């Protein structure tokens, strides 16, 4: 994240200083300008991917965001990058995704996930195996530490009947359940694998029937949803999703809105048939246990568009009727005029005394802290996180705390508030009465981190949470970006706030206080709770790094690693949000190499010495593009950081001692030039979703990467040297933008670009020995179908949002570059009926054939040819619902393999022999399967295991190792049909070995 980029500046200041100012403040200003310009450029490009009808929506949203995040950081950049790449979310798209998921789970019931077994062990050959990450020996992010993280959490629910039974909801990995929550390392298992949308915005448990849970689908930043789904049996099965839509009363605008993101959910403890759901489009209320919902009006100080609800707090009940307080934002002015830059996204707190049916505004009643005491002046606040203590017998005296962010400078905190009357009136208890009080008894060496109650540190809209101990209203825990804070005298006139955690526990300038080093909790807090247990209490915190718990965070006295301990029960939680996957190849003998780029959890490298699911963090930040290139015995690995640079590591370099290291300098930095003066393109920029693709052909390891307008090649040099530089390939792609890259695995110098506006660029003959300046691109026609027969592909007849390009393995009779396949993540509802998402061309993109076939109607993120099929007929497609395979060049498709969740597949690696397939997912980590072990032996294999055109010792060894294997073999090495040369049975036997020996040394 932004903080990680600053750390990497310290590590490689001589390089990164060329790209951005060195100081933190200058960097933030530069980053804000660059990110806004990039998104504006996206909207203004002639080949922009946003359909015209959505452009106004984006511009309006960008206007709103511009006052929500003045100091834009990586969370905002990621949000914008996802919109630019995946499209603007629509209600039709999210509804279609769930409908298709339900249909696919019924159609392929025998392939749906079953109860999990041992991860990475004992799986049959036709089953997907989850590689995690489930553990880590170390993490490196400018400093080395030994904690274990998982993916971003959105809520935690503990069964009051048995506190060992607990659930967590995640922003991409669905819901997970454990029956031994208090164990040092709880055993977790997923319970939403076939739901179809694993982005859970929030989760609520029925306190009277804890086996009943409600999920609000749609993460508040990344993946959309807008539905509520319910289980009554602890997650064993789920009901039909119910969409959140409604119309405001005519008196408040009469707007019809549809929610896409759920931010808060609560079940009424007095009347569990009542459910409140807070979204970006308002507050919804159900009185029939989630079967239907009504959109409620939240009155405010002026003209209203849909309110944003952030948090919901229960404040007690009177005569059996529950009372509530909620926080949110709305466009508002004191006079009722149209919103302006200074009045937009005003924060407010509403209270209800009739079970959430009607609400009153505390802003209108002048009940919020107002430093100038002028009721005509709006309180300078936007995002507010609420939490209530245990309701006393007199429910009008319930204590609440709020962690607030400013409206005028919405990246910054506005202070900590407290209410002693159930949320009706509030006072600032930050420390100095102005919303920016200092933390008592804590002096940090680094004065940019956590020295004040402005713990948001540049991300008030993104990370903000607070909780009150249900057994003691004096004890409050809250968190933002870098640190967590506590108070143990919260009811005093001047509460003392103290830091109790830090995002980098051994980074001396960041986490050292007068009392010593702070303990570790991953940055970006999203949920906190205080659980009362039979032996005391347990504080629960959920962040971008998963779940963290403490049983002594409220103990009086000094706070450091010795006195406050946090546990991280994240082992076994495969919930990481992965962007890309890199893999070794069995044909090259390095199939154990696997690594990936993860949202806010860096680049993770598999530690095969520990377990097949242990991945160590070797690069910090948001890990994005990754690649592994191997030629002969020489390998180079690549990993990229968001909006920054590409790192490389040579595993054979003695100075690095391998690439699975948390040591500064192991992964070295190279930044592609982004100006014409430095060999790049005029007006170019590095992208958030940095692209890297390995070159797996040629005479030495290499990779290509992309910027907004350019494609660059990096060629390996002799071991031990640093004389590597990016070479700009061909002309700048200024009429479109680079979205994804493709590299032929069998033809050296054959590259492709999936560009914006539904077009592709192809380059062939650009071998590693060809001067980069002489390489040229050929632009294709629009990828689509002429539905109306007017001779032109136009409008909704072509799928924008291109997502991948791949080339066939066999080019016999085909000019390299003429045949390739392209895919698109065009959102549902933006294309005319009959326009698909997967297309094939045989004439370099002059004309296209729609080969979407019977794939589900969801985005296709990646398509790859099976490199072992020399007929070019076998294709794999990674979709928003998993992996599908075609054996007839796209005429028909079938879901591939058993056990893969209905999850968004973001990237795919296919081994040269077809014997290994690995995919990355956005929320469920990395998976692998062995395709050739399940393929029918329709034709005899040729024995060429590594597909190098020569029957050599590698092929002989592969065949000998597989003697006695069949498609039913469940242990490695698995059956490989290509080593099954003769006979009628699907088995590798002595006949096959004898046949190979007679041809040894020759051609297959």
TORMAR-405113 format. One record per residue (C-alpha): residue in one letter; x, y, z. Coordinates in steps of 0.2 Angstrom, whole numbers, plus 5000, padded with zeros to 4 digits. Layout:
REM residues N
aXYZ ...
***
This chain:
REM residues 1004
x500050005000 x500650185001 x501650145016 x502450005007 x502950114993 x503850235005 x504750085013 x505350024996 x505950204992 x507050175007 x507650015001 x507950064983 x508050254984 x509250284970 x508050204958 x506350254964 x506850434967 x506850444948 x504950404947 x504250504962 x504850634975 x505750564989 x504850645004 x503250575011 x502150725008 x502850754991 x502550574986 x500750584992 x500450744982 x501250664966 x500350494969 x498650584970 x498950684954 x499650534945 x498150424950 x496850544945 x497650584929 x497650394925 x495850364928 x495350524919 x496450464904 x495550304905 x493850394903 x494450504889 x495250374878 x494550344861 x494450164864 x493850174882 x493050014889 x491750104899 x490050104889 x489450274886 x487850254897 x489050214912 x490250364909 x489150484918 x488950374932 x490850354934 x491150534933 x489850574946 x490650434957 x492350514954 x491650684960 x491050604976 x492650504979 x493650664976 x492950734992 x492950575001 x494850544998 x495850704997 x497450615000 x497250464988 x498150314993 x498250134986 x496550084992 x495750214981 x496950174967 x496449994968 x494650034968 x494850144952 x495950014944 x494649874947 x493349984939 x494450024924 x494949844921 x493349744927 x492049874922 x490849974932 x489749854943 x487949844938 x486449764947 x486149654932 x487949584932 x487849534950 x486149454949 x486749364933 x488249294942 x487249224956 x485949144944 x487349074934 x488149004950 x486548914955 x486348844938 x488148784937 x488148704954 x486648604949 x487348564932 x488948504938 x488448444955 x489748294955 x491148424953 x490648544967 x491748554982 x491548434996 x492148435014 x493948475014 x495348345016 x497148375019 x497748515009 x498948474996 x498948285000 x497948134996 x496848204982 x496348104967 x497148154951 x495448234944 x495248344959 x495848524962 x497148544976 x497148704986 x498948764989 x498448905001 x499349005006 x498948935023 x500548975033 x502149075032 x503849045040 x504149235038 x503549395030 x504649535023 x504149715020 x505549825023 x505849725039 x505749535043 x504449465055 x503649295058 x501749325059 x500449235048 x499149335038 x497649285028 x496449385017 x495449545021 x494049515034 x492349595035 x491649525051 x491749395065 x490249305073 x490449185088 x489049065094 x488549115111 x488048935115 x489748875112 x491149005109 x492248875101 x491048895086 x491449045076 x491349115059 x492249245049 x491749335033 x492949395020 x492949515005 x493349374992 x493449205001 x491749185008 x491349125025 x492349005035 x491848915051 x492848835065 x492348725080 x493948755090 x494048945090 x495048955106 x496348835100 x498148905096 x497848865078 x495948845075 x495448725061 x494448825048 x493348765034 x492448855021 x490548855020 x490048955005 x491048874991 x489548864979 x488749024983 x489449104967 x489949274975 x491249254989 x491349444992 x490449465009 x490249645014 x489549595031 x488749455041 x487549445055 x487049305067 x485349285075 x485649295094 x484149195098 x484549055085 x486449065081 x486348935067 x485449065057 x486649185049 x486349325036 x487649375023 x487649535014 x488549514997 x489649644990 x491349704997 x491349895000 x492749924988 x493249774977 x491949644971 x490049704970 x488449614975 x486949684983 x486049534989 x485649455006 x485749265008 x485349165023 x485748995031 x484748915045 x485948765048 x487648845052 x488148865034 x487748685028 x486548755015 x486048935009 x484449005003 x483949104988 x484849274987 x483649424989 x484149584980 x484249744989 x483249874980 x481850004984 x481150184981 x481350324993 x479650414998 x479150554986 x479450684999 x481350645000 x481650634981 x480750474975 x482350394970 x482450214965 x484050134970 x484849964970 x486249924982 x487849834976 x488849844992 x488349795010 x489249885024 x488349835040 x487049705045 x486149675062 x484749565068 x483549635081 x483949545097 x482149575103 x481249535087 x482449425076 x481249435061 x481849615059 x483549635050 x484349805046 x485549815032 x486649965028 x487349995010 x488050124999 x486350154993 x485450175010 x484650075024 x483549925021 x482449845033 x481649675033 x480249615045 x480049445038 x481849375042 x482649425026 x481249375013 x480949555008 x481649725011 x481049905012 x482150055009 x482050175023 x482150365022 x483550445033 x483150625035 x484650745034 x485050935033 x484650965015 x484450894997 x484750704997 x485350574985 x485550394991 x486350395009 x487850285013 x487650185029 x489350135037 x488950055054 x487449995064 x487449995084 x486149925095 x485750035110 x484449935120 x482649915121 x481149985130 x479549875133 x480249745121 x480549875106 x482349895101 x483350055099 x484650085086 x486050215081 x486750215063 x488150315055 x488250365037 x488550505024 x487450595012 x487550745000 x486850885010 x486851075013 x486151175027 x485051265015 x484451125004 x485351184989 x486251064977 x487850994984 x489551074981 x491251024984 x491251095002 x489551015007 x489650844998 x489650675008 x489250745024 x489350625039 x487850605051 x487250495065 x485350445065 x484450365080 x482850255081 x481750215095 x480450105086 x481449955080 x482250045065 x480650095057 x480950285058 x482450395061 x483050565067 x484650655062 x485850705075 x486650835063 x484950915061 x484650915079 x486450995082 x486850845092 x488650815084 x490250905090 x490251075082 x491851165086 x491151335081 x489451305090 x488551375075 x487051255070 x487051325052 x488851255049 x488951075045 x490050965056 x491750935047 x491450745047 x491150615034 x491550425038 x490950375055 x491250205064 x490050175078 x490050055093 x488950035108 x489249975125 x488049855134 x486349935136 x485949975154 x484149945161 x483850125156 x484150115137 x484250305136 x485950305145 x486850185133 x488650225130 x489250245112 x490950285104 x491350345087 x492950355076 x492750485063 x493550555047 x493450725041 x492450795026 x493550935022 x495150825022 x494250655021 x495850555021 x496150615039 x495350575055 x494150695064 x494350625081 x493550505093 x491750545100 x490750485114 x488950485118 x488150455136 x486350455130 x486150325117 x486850425103 x485750585104 x487150705109 x489050685107 x490650755113 x492450745107 x493550645118 x495050645107 x496250725119 x496250905115 x494450945110 x494850975092 x494850795085 x496750775084 x497350735101 x498950655105 x499150475111 x499650485130 x501350415136 x501850365119 x503250445109 x503650375092 x505350395084 x504450405067 x503250555069 x502250515054 x501450355061 x500150345075 x500650485086 x498950555087 x497150485087 x497150515068 x497550335066 x496750325049 x498350405042 x497750445025 x496350315023 x494950375034 x493650315021 x494450145020 x494950085037 x494050135053 x493350025067 x492950035085 x492249925099 x491749935117 x492049805130 x490249735134 x490749715152 x491549885155 x491150045145 x492850115150 x493749995139 x493750035120 x494749975106 x494950055089 x495950045073 x496350125057 x497850115045 x499450085055 x499050065073 x497750005085 x497250115100 x496450075117 x495850165132 x495450095149 x494650255156 x493450295142 x492150365153 x493250495161 x493250685156 x494950655147 x495150475141 x496950415139 x497250335122 x498750215120 x499450125105 x499249935107 x499949875090 x500849925074 x500849855056 x502749825056 x503349765073 x505249775071 x505349925059 x506250035072 x505750205066 x503850145065 x503450045080 x504550105094 x503850195109 x504450255126 x503850085132 x504749975119 x504149895102 x502349875099 x501649705094 x501049665077 x499349675069 x499149695050 x498749865044 x497049925038 x495749875052 x493949845046 x493149765061 x493449755080 x492449655093 x492649625112 x492049445117 x491649415135 x492249235139 x492149125154 x493949175159 x493849355155 x493849435138 x494549425120 x494749565108 x494549525090 x495249625076 x494949595057 x496049685044 x496749675027 x497849535035 x496549425042 x496049395060 x497049445076 x496549415094 x497149465111 x496649425129 x497749555138 x497549715127 x496649805141 x497849755155 x498449915164 x500249965163 x501549985150 x501149925132 x502449835122 x502849665114 x503149595132 x501549655140 x500249645126 x500149495115 x499149465099 x498749295092 x498549275073 x497449125071 x497549135052 x498448965048 x497348865036 x496349015030 x496549015011 x495749185008 x497049285000 x496549404985 x497749344971 x498049444955 x499249324946 x500149164947 x501849104942 x502448924942 x503848814938 x503548674925 x503648494927 x504548484910 x505948594917 x506048494933 x505548644944 x503648614946 x503848654965 x504148834961 x502548934964 x502249114969 x500849244967 x500449434969 x499149464983 x498149614988 x499049705002 x499949545007 x501449564995 x502149434984 x502149264992 x503349124987 x503048944991 x504248865004 x504348684999 x505448645013 x504048675025 x502448615017 x501648635000 x500448765007 x501748875016 x502049035006 x503249165013 x503149355009 x504649404999 x504049574993 x502849695002 x501449804996 x500149754984 x500849604975 x500249614957 x501149534942 x502249384944 x503249274932 x504449134931 x505549104916 x506748954914 x507848904900 x508948754902 x509548764920 x509448954920 x507949044929 x507349214933 x505849264943 x504849424943 x503649514955 x502849684953 x502149814966 x500649924963 x501050084954 x502850064957 x504149944949 x504549764944 x505749664955 x506749524948 x507749384957 x509049254950 x508849094961 x510649044955 x511449204961 x512449154976 x512349324983 x510449304985 x510449134992 x508949084983 x507349194980 x506349124995 x507249255006 x506649405017 x508249495014 x508449675007 x509249664989 x508649484986 x507349554974 x508049694964 x507049834957 x506949894939 x505650024933 x505150034915 x505450204907 x503850304906 x504450464896 x505050484878 x506650554885 x507150394894 x506650274880 x504750254884 x503150334878 x502650514880 x501350534893 x501550354899 x501350294917 x501550134927 x499950054931 x499149984947 x498849814940 x500649794933 x500749664920 x502249534919 x502349384908 x503749254907 x504549214890 x504649024890 x505449004873 x507149064866 x508849044872 x508849124889 x507649184902 x506649334899 x504949424903 x503949564896 x502949694906 x501749834901 x501450014906 x499950114900 x500550134882 x502050024881 x502749854881 x504449814888 x505649664887 x506949614900 x508249484894 x509249384907 x511149424908 x512549314915 x512349254933 x512949384946 x512749534935 x511549684937 x511649744919 x509849724916 x508749854908 x506949854900 x506949864881 x505449954874 x504649844861 x503949924845 x502950084844 x501950154858 x500150094859 x499350264861 x497750244852 x497250114865 x497950054882 x498849904887 x497649784898 x498449614897 x499949534889 x500149364880 x501749264876 x501849114865 x502648964874 x503248884859 x503749014846 x505149134851 x504749324849 x502849304847 x501949424859 x500149494861 x499349634869 x497449634875 x497149824873 x495649934878 x494249964866 x494049784861 x495649774850 x497249674851 x499049704845 x500149564839 x502049554837 x502949404829 x504849374824 x505449484839 x506649354846 x507749384860 x509149414848 x508149544838 x508449724842 x506949784851 x506849944841 x506549844825 x505049754832 x503249804826 x501449784832 x499949744821 x498349804827 x496749694825 x495049744820 x493749744834 x493449574842 x491649544840 x490249484829 x489249584815 x487549544822 x486549664811 x487449624795 x487949794790 x489749744788 x490449834803 x490649774821 x490049924831 x489249974848 x488749824858 x489249704845 x491049694852 x491549644870 x492649784877 x493649754893 x494849634885 x495749524898 x496949394890 x497749334874 x498549164870 x499349074856 x499148894850 x500548774853 x500648704836 x500948824821 x501148694808 x500348774792 x499948934802 x500949094801 x501449124819 x500249264826 x498849234814 x497949114826 x497649164844 x496249174856 x495649324866 x494449354880 x493449484889 x492749534906 x491349634899 x490049654913 x488449564910 x487049674903 x488349784892 x488349674877 x486949634864 x486249454865 x487449344855 x489049434858 x490149324868 x491749344879 x492949214870 x493449234852 x494649154840 x495549224825 x496449134811 x496949284801 x497849394814 x496249484820 x495449534803 x493949424807 x493449334823 x492449184828 x491449184844 x491949024853 x491049064870 x489948924867 x489048864882 x490148944895 x489149024909 x488649214906 x490049284917 x491649374914 x493149274907 x494749334915 x495949214906 x496049084892 x497448974888 x497848834875 x498348664882 x500148654876 x500048464875 x498748464862 x499648484845 x497948494837 x497648654845 x495848604850 x496048604869 x495748764878 x495548814897 x494548964902 x494649044919 x492949134923 x492149224938 x491449044943 x493048944940 x493848844926 x493048764911 x493848664897 x493448644878 x494048494868 x493448564852 x494148734850 x492748814859 x491248734851 x490748664868 x491348684886 x491348584902 x491748624920 x493448564923 x494048464938 x493248424955 x493248534970 x493648704964 x492448834972 x491348944962 x492649084963 x493449214952 x494949144943 x496149284939 x497649194931 x498149024924 x499748934921 x499748774909 x501348664909 x502148624893 x501748444894 x499948484899 x500248384915 x500048534927 x498748674928 x498848814942 x497648954944 x497549104955 x495949164963 x495249324970 x494849264987 x495249084988 x497149074985 x498048964973 x497448794966 x498248654955 x497648504945 x498548374934 x497548374917 x498448234908 x498048114923 x496148124919 x496248144900 x495547994890 x496847904880 x495947934863 x497647934854 x499247854858 x500547964866 x502148004858 x503347994873 x503948174872 x503648214890 x504448384890 x503848434872 x505648474866 x505448374850 x506748254855 x506548084864 x507948094877 x508348054895 x507048164902 x505648074893 x506447904897 x506447954916 x504648014915 x504047854908 x505047744920 x504347844935 x502547814929 x502647634926 x501047554934 x500047724934 x498347744927 x497047884928 x496547814945 x498247844952 x498047964967 x499947984972 x501348074963 x501948044950 x500248034941 x499747954925 x500248054910 x499347994894 x500848054883 x501947924891 x500547794886 x501247744869 x500447574865 x499147464870 x497247484873 x497247504892 x497447674900 x499047634909 x500947664908 x501747494907 x503247394901 x502647394883 x502647584883 x504447584891 x505047464878 x504247564864 x505147724869 x506847634870 x506647584852 x506447764847 x507647834860 x508747974853 x507548004839 x506048114835 x504348084843 
***
